[in-house]
Amino acid sequence: MIIIDEEHDASFKQQDGFKYHCRSLALYRAHQAGIPVVLGSATPSLESLYNAEQGKFSYLQLQKRAGNSQLPTTHLLDLNRCQSQASLGQPLIDEMAKQINNGQQVMLFINRRGFAPVLMCEECHWLTECSRCSSFTTYHKGSNLLICHHCGFQHPTLHQCLGCGSTRMTPVGVGTEQIETNLATLFPNVDVVRLDRDSTSKKGEFDNKLNQINSGKPMIIVGTQMIAKGHHFPNVSLVGIVDVDGALFSSDFRAAEKLSQLVVQVAGRAGRGSVKGQVWLQTKFPEHPVIQDLVNNEYKDFAKFALSERKMLNLPPYSHHIVIRAETTVPNLGLEWLSNLSNYLHDYEGLLMLGPTPAPMTRKAGKFRHMLTIQSQSRPYLHKLVNWLLENLDTIQKDNRIRWSVDVDPIDLS
Protein backbone atom coordinates (compact mmCIF):
# COMPACT_ATOMS: atom_id res chain seq x y z
CA MET A 1 0.00 0.00 0.00
CA ILE A 2 1.12 3.57 -0.69
CA ILE A 3 -0.12 6.27 1.71
CA ILE A 4 0.17 9.97 0.86
CA ASP A 5 -0.85 12.17 3.77
CA GLU A 6 -1.87 15.80 3.10
CA GLU A 7 -2.19 14.86 -0.58
CA HIS A 8 -3.30 18.41 -1.47
CA ASP A 9 0.04 19.92 -0.44
CA ALA A 10 1.84 21.74 -3.26
CA SER A 11 5.22 20.55 -1.96
CA PHE A 12 4.47 17.16 -3.55
CA LYS A 13 5.01 18.84 -6.93
CA GLN A 14 8.69 18.99 -7.90
CA GLN A 15 9.12 22.44 -9.46
CA ASP A 16 12.82 22.46 -10.37
CA GLY A 17 14.79 20.19 -12.67
CA PHE A 18 12.80 17.09 -13.57
CA LYS A 19 9.20 18.16 -12.94
CA TYR A 20 6.74 15.59 -11.59
CA HIS A 21 3.92 15.27 -9.05
CA CYS A 22 4.48 12.72 -6.30
CA ARG A 23 0.73 11.94 -6.19
CA SER A 24 0.59 11.10 -9.90
CA LEU A 25 3.78 9.05 -9.62
CA ALA A 26 2.34 7.11 -6.65
CA LEU A 27 -0.86 6.35 -8.58
CA TYR A 28 1.15 5.10 -11.56
CA ARG A 29 3.51 3.05 -9.38
CA ALA A 30 0.60 1.48 -7.48
CA HIS A 31 -1.15 0.66 -10.77
CA GLN A 32 1.97 -1.16 -11.96
CA ALA A 33 2.29 -3.08 -8.69
CA GLY A 34 -1.45 -3.78 -8.35
CA ILE A 35 -1.69 -2.25 -4.86
CA PRO A 36 -4.01 0.40 -3.35
CA VAL A 37 -3.19 4.07 -2.74
CA VAL A 38 -4.60 6.04 0.19
CA LEU A 39 -4.72 9.82 -0.36
CA GLY A 40 -5.38 11.47 3.00
CA SER A 41 -6.38 15.08 3.62
CA ALA A 42 -8.85 17.20 5.55
CA THR A 43 -8.84 19.52 2.52
CA PRO A 44 -8.57 17.33 -0.62
CA SER A 45 -7.35 18.88 -3.84
CA LEU A 46 -10.05 19.68 -6.37
CA GLU A 47 -8.39 17.20 -8.76
CA SER A 48 -8.84 14.36 -6.24
CA LEU A 49 -12.44 15.36 -5.49
CA TYR A 50 -13.16 15.45 -9.23
CA ASN A 51 -11.69 11.95 -9.65
CA ALA A 52 -13.90 10.76 -6.78
CA GLU A 53 -16.93 12.33 -8.51
CA GLN A 54 -16.04 10.51 -11.72
CA GLY A 55 -15.79 7.19 -9.89
CA LYS A 56 -12.03 6.87 -10.46
CA PHE A 57 -11.36 7.14 -6.71
CA SER A 58 -13.31 5.71 -3.78
CA TYR A 59 -14.30 8.50 -1.39
CA LEU A 60 -14.08 7.71 2.35
CA GLN A 61 -14.96 10.35 4.94
CA LEU A 62 -14.14 10.66 8.63
CA GLN A 63 -17.26 12.11 10.24
CA LYS A 64 -15.73 13.20 13.56
CA ARG A 65 -12.45 14.19 15.15
CA ALA A 66 -10.24 11.74 16.98
CA GLY A 67 -10.79 11.44 20.75
CA ASN A 68 -13.20 13.83 22.42
CA SER A 69 -12.09 17.00 20.62
CA GLN A 70 -14.75 19.15 18.93
CA LEU A 71 -14.59 21.23 15.80
CA PRO A 72 -13.70 24.86 16.61
CA THR A 73 -16.09 27.78 16.24
CA THR A 74 -15.12 30.38 13.63
CA HIS A 75 -15.34 34.17 14.14
CA LEU A 76 -14.97 36.78 11.40
CA LEU A 77 -13.23 39.97 12.53
CA ASP A 78 -13.85 42.97 10.28
CA LEU A 79 -10.80 45.22 10.68
CA ASN A 80 -12.76 48.13 9.18
CA ARG A 81 -15.06 48.22 12.22
CA CYS A 82 -12.74 47.86 15.18
CA GLN A 83 -9.64 49.40 16.66
CA SER A 84 -6.42 47.51 16.18
CA GLN A 85 -2.99 47.37 17.79
CA ALA A 86 0.09 45.71 16.35
CA SER A 87 -1.90 44.48 13.32
CA LEU A 88 -4.36 42.68 15.62
CA GLY A 89 -7.99 43.69 16.08
CA GLN A 90 -8.87 44.68 19.65
CA PRO A 91 -11.55 41.95 20.05
CA LEU A 92 -8.92 39.33 19.13
CA ILE A 93 -6.42 40.82 21.62
CA ASP A 94 -9.08 40.71 24.37
CA GLU A 95 -9.91 37.07 23.60
CA MET A 96 -6.20 36.17 23.56
CA ALA A 97 -5.79 37.65 27.04
CA LYS A 98 -8.81 35.69 28.26
CA GLN A 99 -7.50 32.37 26.93
CA ILE A 100 -4.01 32.94 28.36
CA ASN A 101 -5.48 33.81 31.78
CA ASN A 102 -7.35 30.49 31.61
CA GLY A 103 -4.04 28.66 31.18
CA GLN A 104 -4.43 27.98 27.46
CA GLN A 105 -2.13 28.60 24.51
CA VAL A 106 -2.81 30.93 21.57
CA MET A 107 -1.56 30.55 18.02
CA LEU A 108 -1.26 33.36 15.46
CA PHE A 109 -0.71 32.51 11.81
CA ILE A 110 0.73 34.89 9.24
CA ASN A 111 2.24 33.52 6.06
CA ARG A 112 4.99 36.12 5.81
CA ARG A 113 8.33 35.95 7.59
CA GLY A 114 10.58 38.89 8.35
CA PHE A 115 9.70 42.18 10.01
CA ALA A 116 7.96 43.87 7.06
CA PRO A 117 7.50 42.99 3.36
CA VAL A 118 9.13 46.23 2.21
CA LEU A 119 10.65 49.55 3.31
CA MET A 120 9.11 52.69 1.83
CA CYS A 121 10.26 56.28 1.58
CA GLU A 122 7.65 58.57 3.15
CA GLU A 123 8.69 61.46 0.85
CA CYS A 124 8.60 59.96 -2.68
CA HIS A 125 7.09 56.50 -1.90
CA TRP A 126 10.12 54.68 -3.35
CA LEU A 127 10.19 51.00 -2.32
CA THR A 128 13.17 48.74 -1.61
CA GLU A 129 13.32 46.57 -4.73
CA CYS A 130 15.42 43.51 -5.49
CA SER A 131 18.00 44.28 -8.18
CA ARG A 132 17.62 40.78 -9.67
CA CYS A 133 13.84 40.15 -9.44
CA SER A 134 10.54 41.85 -10.20
CA SER A 135 9.92 41.92 -6.48
CA PHE A 136 10.68 43.77 -3.27
CA THR A 137 13.18 42.94 -0.54
CA THR A 138 11.81 41.95 2.86
CA TYR A 139 13.05 43.87 5.89
CA HIS A 140 14.57 41.59 8.56
CA LYS A 141 15.09 43.76 11.61
CA GLY A 142 16.91 41.13 13.71
CA SER A 143 19.68 40.62 11.15
CA ASN A 144 19.46 44.24 9.89
CA LEU A 145 19.15 43.03 6.31
CA LEU A 146 16.95 43.47 3.26
CA ILE A 147 16.46 39.97 1.80
CA CYS A 148 14.73 38.85 -1.40
CA HIS A 149 12.78 35.69 -0.60
CA HIS A 150 12.78 34.66 -4.28
CA CYS A 151 16.49 34.69 -5.20
CA GLY A 152 18.19 35.08 -1.81
CA PHE A 153 19.76 38.50 -2.59
CA GLN A 154 20.80 40.32 0.61
CA HIS A 155 21.67 43.94 1.31
CA PRO A 156 22.28 45.86 4.54
CA THR A 157 19.21 47.81 5.61
CA LEU A 158 18.93 51.15 3.81
CA HIS A 159 18.51 54.24 5.96
CA GLN A 160 18.36 56.64 3.03
CA CYS A 161 16.04 56.57 0.01
CA LEU A 162 17.78 55.78 -3.28
CA GLY A 163 15.11 57.79 -5.11
CA CYS A 164 15.18 61.18 -3.40
CA GLY A 165 17.78 60.85 -0.63
CA SER A 166 15.30 61.21 2.24
CA THR A 167 16.04 59.46 5.52
CA ARG A 168 12.34 58.91 6.27
CA MET A 169 12.27 55.17 5.56
CA THR A 170 9.40 53.24 7.14
CA PRO A 171 8.40 49.55 7.15
CA VAL A 172 5.16 48.73 5.29
CA GLY A 173 3.12 45.63 6.10
CA VAL A 174 3.72 43.05 8.78
CA GLY A 175 5.63 39.78 9.16
CA THR A 176 6.21 37.20 11.89
CA GLU A 177 9.17 39.10 13.33
CA GLN A 178 7.12 42.27 13.79
CA ILE A 179 4.19 40.37 15.31
CA GLU A 180 6.57 38.75 17.80
CA THR A 181 8.04 42.15 18.75
CA ASN A 182 4.60 43.74 19.17
CA LEU A 183 3.28 40.86 21.28
CA ALA A 184 6.17 41.32 23.71
CA THR A 185 4.78 44.81 24.34
CA LEU A 186 1.10 43.78 24.51
CA PHE A 187 1.73 40.72 26.69
CA PRO A 188 5.00 41.43 28.58
CA ASN A 189 4.60 38.50 30.99
CA VAL A 190 3.74 35.86 28.39
CA ASP A 191 6.22 33.70 26.46
CA VAL A 192 6.12 34.22 22.69
CA VAL A 193 7.46 31.43 20.46
CA ARG A 194 8.11 32.16 16.77
CA LEU A 195 8.16 29.29 14.29
CA ASP A 196 9.41 30.17 10.83
CA ARG A 197 12.41 29.41 8.63
CA ASP A 198 14.47 32.22 10.19
CA SER A 199 13.89 31.28 13.84
CA THR A 200 14.49 27.53 13.32
CA SER A 201 17.52 27.66 11.01
CA LYS A 202 19.99 26.49 13.67
CA LYS A 203 20.37 22.77 14.30
CA GLY A 204 18.00 21.51 17.02
CA GLU A 205 16.17 24.85 17.32
CA PHE A 206 12.92 23.53 15.82
CA ASP A 207 12.77 20.59 18.26
CA ASN A 208 13.57 22.90 21.17
CA LYS A 209 10.66 25.17 20.28
CA LEU A 210 8.28 22.21 19.88
CA ASN A 211 9.32 20.92 23.32
CA GLN A 212 8.68 24.39 24.76
CA ILE A 213 5.18 24.43 23.24
CA ASN A 214 4.39 20.85 24.32
CA SER A 215 5.24 21.72 27.93
CA GLY A 216 1.69 23.07 28.06
CA LYS A 217 2.65 26.40 29.61
CA PRO A 218 0.42 29.36 28.57
CA MET A 219 2.10 31.12 25.66
CA ILE A 220 1.58 32.68 22.23
CA ILE A 221 2.86 30.83 19.16
CA VAL A 222 3.51 32.89 16.03
CA GLY A 223 4.31 31.17 12.76
CA THR A 224 4.06 30.66 9.02
CA GLN A 225 2.90 27.56 7.11
CA MET A 226 5.33 25.63 9.30
CA ILE A 227 2.74 25.54 12.11
CA ALA A 228 -0.11 24.43 9.85
CA LYS A 229 1.21 21.03 8.86
CA GLY A 230 0.31 18.11 11.06
CA HIS A 231 1.36 19.35 14.50
CA HIS A 232 -0.65 18.32 17.53
CA PHE A 233 -0.78 21.10 20.11
CA PRO A 234 -3.46 19.97 22.61
CA ASN A 235 -3.33 23.17 24.69
CA VAL A 236 -4.00 25.58 21.81
CA SER A 237 -7.55 26.85 22.30
CA LEU A 238 -7.43 29.92 20.04
CA VAL A 239 -6.04 30.34 16.53
CA GLY A 240 -5.87 33.82 14.98
CA ILE A 241 -5.31 34.14 11.23
CA VAL A 242 -3.78 37.59 10.93
CA ASP A 243 -3.74 38.37 7.21
CA VAL A 244 -5.42 36.46 4.37
CA ASP A 245 -6.38 39.39 2.17
CA GLY A 246 -3.34 39.19 -0.10
CA ALA A 247 -4.48 35.85 -1.53
CA LEU A 248 -7.98 37.07 -2.38
CA PHE A 249 -6.94 39.00 -5.49
CA SER A 250 -4.25 36.77 -6.97
CA SER A 251 -3.82 36.19 -10.72
CA ASP A 252 -3.56 32.43 -10.02
CA PHE A 253 -6.90 30.66 -10.53
CA ARG A 254 -5.89 28.20 -7.78
CA ALA A 255 -5.39 30.97 -5.18
CA ALA A 256 -8.82 30.52 -3.56
CA GLU A 257 -8.30 26.76 -3.28
CA LYS A 258 -4.83 27.19 -1.73
CA LEU A 259 -6.13 29.83 0.69
CA SER A 260 -9.09 27.68 1.79
CA GLN A 261 -6.87 24.65 2.34
CA LEU A 262 -4.37 26.68 4.34
CA VAL A 263 -7.01 28.33 6.54
CA VAL A 264 -8.75 25.01 7.28
CA GLN A 265 -5.41 23.34 8.06
CA VAL A 266 -4.39 26.16 10.42
CA ALA A 267 -7.84 26.14 12.04
CA GLY A 268 -7.37 22.44 12.66
CA ARG A 269 -4.67 23.27 15.24
CA ALA A 270 -7.34 24.72 17.59
CA GLY A 271 -9.22 22.69 20.17
CA ARG A 272 -7.40 19.39 19.73
CA GLY A 273 -7.55 18.77 23.47
CA SER A 274 -10.50 18.79 25.88
CA VAL A 275 -11.27 22.52 25.44
CA LYS A 276 -13.38 23.58 22.46
CA GLY A 277 -11.31 25.76 20.15
CA GLN A 278 -11.90 29.10 18.45
CA VAL A 279 -10.67 30.42 15.12
CA TRP A 280 -10.56 34.16 14.44
CA LEU A 281 -10.19 35.28 10.84
CA GLN A 282 -9.07 38.91 10.37
CA THR A 283 -9.90 40.65 7.09
CA LYS A 284 -10.68 44.01 5.53
CA PHE A 285 -12.86 42.28 2.90
CA PRO A 286 -15.48 40.42 4.97
CA GLU A 287 -17.97 40.34 2.09
CA HIS A 288 -15.62 38.40 -0.22
CA PRO A 289 -17.32 35.10 -1.19
CA VAL A 290 -14.27 33.00 -0.29
CA ILE A 291 -14.14 34.56 3.20
CA GLN A 292 -17.88 34.01 3.66
CA ASP A 293 -17.55 30.39 2.59
CA LEU A 294 -14.70 29.76 5.03
CA VAL A 295 -16.60 31.27 7.95
CA ASN A 296 -20.13 30.00 7.33
CA ASN A 297 -19.61 26.67 5.56
CA GLU A 298 -17.31 23.66 5.50
CA TYR A 299 -14.46 22.98 3.08
CA LYS A 300 -16.63 20.57 1.10
CA ASP A 301 -19.09 23.41 0.40
CA PHE A 302 -16.29 25.60 -0.89
CA ALA A 303 -14.94 22.73 -3.00
CA LYS A 304 -18.36 22.11 -4.55
CA PHE A 305 -18.69 25.77 -5.52
CA ALA A 306 -15.08 25.96 -6.77
CA LEU A 307 -15.54 22.87 -8.96
CA SER A 308 -18.70 24.32 -10.52
CA GLU A 309 -16.79 27.55 -11.20
CA ARG A 310 -13.90 25.62 -12.79
CA LYS A 311 -16.36 23.67 -14.94
CA MET A 312 -18.03 26.86 -16.15
CA LEU A 313 -14.63 28.37 -17.06
CA ASN A 314 -13.29 25.07 -18.47
CA LEU A 315 -10.29 25.14 -16.13
CA PRO A 316 -8.52 22.12 -14.59
CA PRO A 317 -9.61 19.50 -13.63
CA TYR A 318 -12.14 19.90 -16.48
CA SER A 319 -9.29 20.55 -18.92
CA HIS A 320 -5.54 19.98 -18.88
CA HIS A 321 -2.64 22.42 -19.04
CA ILE A 322 0.99 22.40 -19.96
CA VAL A 323 3.23 25.45 -19.61
CA ILE A 324 6.29 26.04 -21.75
CA ARG A 325 8.66 28.42 -19.97
CA ALA A 326 11.57 30.32 -21.44
CA GLU A 327 14.25 32.03 -19.33
CA THR A 328 16.97 34.30 -20.69
CA THR A 329 19.13 37.24 -19.69
CA VAL A 330 17.93 39.17 -22.80
CA PRO A 331 14.65 41.06 -22.03
CA ASN A 332 12.32 40.07 -24.93
CA LEU A 333 14.15 37.11 -26.42
CA GLY A 334 11.98 34.57 -24.57
CA LEU A 335 8.80 36.21 -25.85
CA GLU A 336 10.04 36.05 -29.46
CA TRP A 337 11.19 32.44 -29.03
CA LEU A 338 7.79 31.33 -27.70
CA SER A 339 5.96 33.30 -30.42
CA ASN A 340 7.94 31.45 -33.09
CA LEU A 341 7.23 28.14 -31.36
CA SER A 342 3.47 28.79 -31.27
CA ASN A 343 3.47 28.93 -35.09
CA TYR A 344 4.52 25.26 -35.18
CA LEU A 345 1.69 24.30 -32.81
CA HIS A 346 -1.11 25.53 -35.08
CA ASP A 347 -0.94 22.16 -36.85
CA TYR A 348 -2.36 20.55 -33.70
CA GLU A 349 -6.15 20.92 -33.61
CA GLY A 350 -8.15 21.24 -30.43
CA LEU A 351 -5.52 23.25 -28.56
CA LEU A 352 -6.16 26.56 -26.83
CA MET A 353 -2.99 28.63 -26.60
CA LEU A 354 -2.78 31.37 -23.99
CA GLY A 355 0.11 33.71 -24.69
CA PRO A 356 2.97 33.86 -24.89
CA THR A 357 3.03 36.33 -22.01
CA PRO A 358 5.53 37.56 -19.43
CA ALA A 359 5.40 35.45 -16.27
CA PRO A 360 3.65 37.17 -13.31
CA MET A 361 7.13 37.57 -11.82
CA THR A 362 8.78 38.65 -15.07
CA ARG A 363 12.35 38.79 -13.72
CA LYS A 364 13.76 36.32 -11.21
CA ALA A 365 17.39 35.90 -10.21
CA GLY A 366 18.47 38.06 -13.15
CA LYS A 367 16.54 36.02 -15.75
CA PHE A 368 13.63 37.35 -17.82
CA ARG A 369 10.81 34.79 -17.80
CA HIS A 370 8.02 34.21 -20.32
CA MET A 371 5.44 31.47 -20.63
CA LEU A 372 3.10 29.85 -23.14
CA THR A 373 0.12 28.00 -21.65
CA ILE A 374 -1.50 25.27 -23.75
CA GLN A 375 -4.90 23.84 -22.84
CA SER A 376 -6.62 20.72 -24.15
CA GLN A 377 -9.63 18.58 -23.24
CA SER A 378 -7.65 15.40 -23.94
CA ARG A 379 -4.74 14.41 -21.71
CA PRO A 380 -3.39 11.73 -24.13
CA TYR A 381 -3.44 14.32 -26.92
CA LEU A 382 -1.51 16.75 -24.71
CA HIS A 383 1.02 14.04 -23.87
CA LYS A 384 1.50 13.45 -27.60
CA LEU A 385 2.28 17.16 -27.98
CA VAL A 386 4.74 17.06 -25.06
CA ASN A 387 6.59 14.13 -26.62
CA TRP A 388 6.85 16.04 -29.90
CA LEU A 389 8.16 19.13 -28.08
CA LEU A 390 10.84 17.21 -26.19
CA GLU A 391 12.04 15.51 -29.38
CA ASN A 392 12.06 18.56 -31.67
CA LEU A 393 12.44 21.78 -29.68
CA ASP A 394 16.24 21.80 -29.75
CA THR A 395 16.13 21.23 -33.51
CA ILE A 396 13.52 23.73 -34.70
CA GLN A 397 14.10 26.39 -32.03
CA LYS A 398 17.71 25.98 -30.97
CA ASP A 399 19.04 29.05 -29.18
CA ASN A 400 21.75 28.63 -26.58
CA ARG A 401 20.66 31.85 -24.89
CA ILE A 402 17.30 30.29 -23.95
CA ARG A 403 16.69 27.90 -21.10
CA TRP A 404 13.32 26.22 -21.69
CA SER A 405 11.18 23.72 -19.76
CA VAL A 406 7.85 21.96 -20.18
CA ASP A 407 5.62 21.69 -17.09
CA VAL A 408 2.66 19.28 -17.26
CA ASP A 409 -0.23 20.13 -14.89
CA PRO A 410 1.51 23.26 -13.53
CA ILE A 411 0.77 24.34 -9.97
CA ASP A 412 3.04 27.35 -9.62
CA LEU A 413 2.17 29.95 -12.30
CA SER A 414 4.39 32.71 -10.92
PEZI-V847588 format. One record per pair of residues at least 12 apart in sequence whose C-alpha atoms are under 8 Angstrom apart, sorted by the first residue. I is the first residue (numbers start at 1). J is the second residue. Records with the same first field share a line. If there is no record, write none. Layout:
I: J + J
This chain:
1: 30 + 35 + 36 + 37 + 38
2: 26 + 30 + 35 + 36 + 37 + 38
3: 37 + 38 + 39 + 40
4: 23 + 37 + 38 + 39 + 40
5: 39 + 40 + 41
6: 39 + 40 + 41 + 42 + 43 + 44
7: 23 + 39 + 40 + 41 + 44 + 45
8: 41 + 43 + 44 + 45
10: 411
13: 411
15: 412
19: 407 + 408
20: 408
42: 264 + 265
43: 261 + 264 + 265 + 299 + 300
45: 257
46: 257 + 303 + 307 + 317
47: 316 + 317
50: 307 + 317
68: 273 + 274
69: 271 + 272 + 273 + 274 + 275 + 276
70: 271 + 272 + 276 + 277
71: 268 + 271 + 276 + 277
72: 267 + 268 + 270 + 271 + 276 + 277 + 278 + 279
73: 276 + 277 + 278 + 279
74: 278 + 279 + 280 + 281 + 295
75: 278 + 279 + 280 + 281 + 295
76: 280 + 281 + 282 + 283 + 286 + 295
77: 89 + 91 + 92 + 280 + 281 + 282 + 283 + 286
78: 282 + 283 + 284 + 285 + 286
79: 282 + 283 + 284
80: 284
86: 179 + 182 + 183
87: 174 + 179 + 242
88: 242 + 282
89: 282
92: 240 + 280
96: 238
99: 237 + 238
100: 218 + 219
103: 217 + 218
104: 216 + 217 + 218 + 219 + 235 + 236 + 237
105: 216 + 217 + 218 + 219 + 220 + 221 + 235 + 236 + 237 + 238
106: 218 + 219 + 220 + 221 + 236 + 237 + 238 + 239 + 240
107: 220 + 221 + 222 + 223 + 236 + 238 + 239 + 240
108: 220 + 221 + 222 + 223 + 239 + 240 + 241 + 242
109: 222 + 223 + 224 + 225 + 227 + 239 + 240 + 241 + 242 + 266
110: 175 + 176 + 222 + 223 + 224 + 225 + 241 + 242 + 243 + 244
111: 175 + 176 + 223 + 224 + 225 + 243
112: 174 + 175 + 176 + 224
113: 175 + 176 + 177 + 196 + 197 + 198 + 224
114: 138 + 139 + 140 + 141 + 175 + 176 + 177 + 178 + 198
115: 138 + 139 + 140 + 141 + 174 + 175 + 176 + 177 + 178 + 179
116: 138 + 139 + 140 + 171 + 172 + 173 + 174 + 175 + 177 + 178
117: 136 + 137 + 138 + 139 + 171 + 172 + 173 + 174 + 175
118: 136 + 137 + 138 + 139 + 171 + 172 + 173
119: 138 + 139 + 169 + 170 + 171 + 172
120: 169 + 170 + 171 + 172
121: 161 + 166 + 167 + 168 + 169 + 170
122: 168 + 169 + 170
123: 164 + 166 + 168
124: 163 + 164
126: 161 + 162 + 163
130: 148 + 153
131: 366
132: 151 + 153 + 363 + 364 + 365 + 366 + 367
133: 150 + 151 + 361 + 362 + 363 + 364 + 365 + 366
134: 361 + 362 + 363 + 364
135: 148 + 361
136: 148
137: 149
139: 157 + 171
140: 177
141: 177
144: 156 + 157
145: 157
146: 158
150: 364 + 365
151: 364 + 365
176: 194 + 196 + 222 + 223 + 224
177: 194
179: 222
180: 192 + 193 + 194 + 222
190: 218 + 219 + 220
191: 218 + 219 + 220
192: 219 + 220 + 221 + 222
193: 209 + 213 + 219 + 220 + 221 + 222
194: 221 + 222 + 223
195: 209 + 221 + 222 + 223 + 224 + 226 + 227
196: 223 + 224 + 225 + 226
213: 233
214: 233
216: 235
225: 262
227: 266
228: 262 + 265 + 266 + 269
229: 265 + 266
231: 269
232: 269 + 272
233: 269 + 270 + 272 + 273
234: 270 + 271 + 272 + 273 + 274
235: 271 + 272 + 273
236: 269 + 270 + 271 + 272 + 273 + 277
237: 270 + 271 + 272 + 275 + 276 + 277 + 278
238: 270 + 271 + 277 + 278 + 279 + 280
239: 266 + 267 + 269 + 270 + 277 + 278 + 279 + 280
240: 279 + 280 + 281 + 282
241: 263 + 279 + 280 + 281 + 282
242: 281 + 282 + 283
243: 282 + 283
244: 259 + 282 + 283
245: 283 + 284 + 285
247: 259
248: 290
251: 360
252: 413
256: 290
257: 303 + 306
260: 290 + 294 + 299 + 302
261: 299
263: 294
264: 294 + 299
267: 279
290: 302
318: 377
319: 375 + 376 + 377 + 378
320: 375 + 376 + 377 + 378 + 379 + 382 + 409
321: 373 + 374 + 375 + 376 + 408 + 409 + 410
322: 373 + 374 + 375 + 382 + 406 + 407 + 408 + 409 + 410
323: 371 + 372 + 373 + 374 + 406 + 407 + 408 + 409 + 410
324: 371 + 372 + 373 + 404 + 405 + 406 + 407
325: 369 + 370 + 371 + 372 + 404 + 405 + 406 + 407
326: 338 + 369 + 370 + 371 + 402 + 403 + 404 + 405
327: 367 + 368 + 369 + 370 + 402 + 403 + 404
328: 367 + 368 + 369 + 401 + 402 + 403
329: 366 + 367 + 368 + 401
330: 367 + 368
331: 368
332: 368
333: 402
334: 368 + 369 + 370 + 402
335: 356 + 357 + 358 + 370 + 371
337: 397
338: 356 + 370 + 371 + 372
339: 356
341: 397
350: 376 + 377
351: 374 + 375 + 376
352: 374 + 375 + 376
353: 372 + 373 + 374 + 375
354: 372 + 373 + 374 + 375
355: 371 + 372 + 373
356: 370 + 371 + 372 + 373
357: 370 + 371 + 372
358: 370 + 371
359: 371 + 413 + 414
360: 413 + 414
361: 414
386: 406
